[in-house]
Amino acid sequence: MPYDLSGQCAFVSGASSGLGRRFALVLAQAGAKVAIAARRADRLRELRREIEGFDGRAIPIALDVQDAASVREAVAQAETELGAITILVNNAGIAIPKPFLETEEADWDAIVGTNLKGAWLLAKEVANHMARLGHGGSIINVASIISDRVIGHNAVYGAAKAGIVHLTRAMANELARHQIRVNAISPGYITTEMTQGFIESGEAENIRKRIPLRRLGAPEDLDGALLLLASEASSFMTGSVITVDGGQSVNPL
Ligand SMILES: NC(=O)c1ccc[n+]([C@@H]2O[C@H](COP(=O)([O-])OP(=O)(O)OC[C@H]3O[C@@H](n4cnc5c(N)ncnc54)[C@H](OP(=O)(O)O)[C@@H]3O)[C@@H](O)[C@H]2O)c1
């Protein structure tokens, strides 16, 4: 079973909705014990019930990735209750679409603080545990095709995601000596709460026409990339960025 994660302990940030919720379910179905972390505790409790419904193991953990103390406490709680973390899915993120000239310092702080600083804080905390315990592991960062393409009204978000791609490569280089692999998934348009407003605005139809596979993605379209990167099937991969976008980034202008 190349994607069997029995005996593994995963930590998923932003597990209360969208991609993170799906990532947690898929890792639990593959046999991993999963720490499901976010700010909305009610959503996490509901997800735990769903995972326990198929005899999986999950614990909800309160986490604000912008707060270093919260990150430290969340990782400590996960390790105390589930055991040493061997898989981190660094997924928590927000977007605040706005024309560049209207972006405010508070937008920058929230977007960069969550998507980039938050991911750095959590990766550093988990990687330190992995390195100290010496068991290695897999860190999966969640980037975006916007990390190297421009779309309107998302300059700060794109800059933060470009930072995630760089962080992924730099971490892969430095952490390989600890047997910690670091890769990223770079999704295109996936239907979640983050993209709901945009989809309801009718803009999605224009985007769909520019995607060679002619549809937006669903969270389950990322299952394959997730299981590949989380499992030993990717044991010789580190510093890679896997694009999952229906071909949108190879569509000629
Ligand atoms: N959907 C797409 O098309 C798409 C494309 C490319 C990349 N992405 C990336 O995929 C990731 C997941 O996005 P999504 O589409 O699933 O959006 P979503 O449904 O809005 O989920 C975002 C998740 O992040 C969590 N989060 C936000 N701020 C947080 C904080 N300060 N501390 C802890 N958790 C926080 C939210 O939980 P709480 O609010 O409960 O804390 C929620 O669980 C993000 O990094 C996003 O940038 C999405």
The ligand as a Gaussian input file, in Angstrom:
#p B3LYP/6-31G(d) Opt

LIG

0 1
 N       -9.623000      27.605000      -2.845000
 C       -8.728000      27.914000      -3.752000
 O       -9.044000      28.120000      -4.934000
 C       -7.267000      28.013000      -3.381000
 C       -6.337000      28.128000      -4.416000
 C       -4.985000      28.208000      -4.101000
 C       -4.579000      28.162000      -2.787000
 N       -5.496000      28.060000      -1.794000
 C       -5.005000      28.007000      -0.415000
 O       -5.532000      26.859000       0.220000
 C       -5.581000      27.076000       1.630000
 C       -6.979000      26.721000       2.125000
 O       -7.918000      27.628000       1.554000
 P       -9.450000      27.252000       1.312000
 O       -9.751000      27.531000      -0.096000
 O       -9.714000      25.919000       1.882000
 O      -10.142000      28.410000       2.173000
 P      -11.190000      28.349000       3.390000
 O      -12.270000      27.375000       3.148000
 O      -11.517000      29.775000       3.646000
 O      -10.293000      27.769000       4.583000
 C       -9.271000      28.516000       5.189000
 C       -8.880000      27.829000       6.465000
 O       -7.812000      28.564000       7.081000
 C       -8.124000      28.739000       8.444000
 N       -7.509000      29.956000       8.983000
 C       -7.623000      31.218000       8.503000
 N       -6.957000      32.066000       9.318000
 C       -6.414000      31.306000      10.317000
 C       -5.630000      31.592000      11.455000
 N       -5.246000      32.851000      11.762000
 N       -5.252000      30.572000      12.258000
 C       -5.627000      29.304000      11.973000
 N       -6.379000      28.957000      10.925000
 C       -6.768000      29.964000      10.095000
 C       -9.643000      28.799000       8.502000
 O      -10.082000      28.381000       9.798000
 P      -10.679000      29.323000      10.957000
 O      -11.341000      30.495000      10.294000
 O      -11.631000      28.413000      11.665000
 O       -9.491000      29.686000      11.777000
 C      -10.023000      27.762000       7.469000
 O      -10.041000      26.475000       8.047000
 C       -5.179000      28.531000       1.836000
 O       -3.811000      28.612000       2.186000
 C       -5.415000      29.149000       0.471000
 O       -4.628000      30.306000       0.294000
 C       -6.833000      27.974000      -2.049000

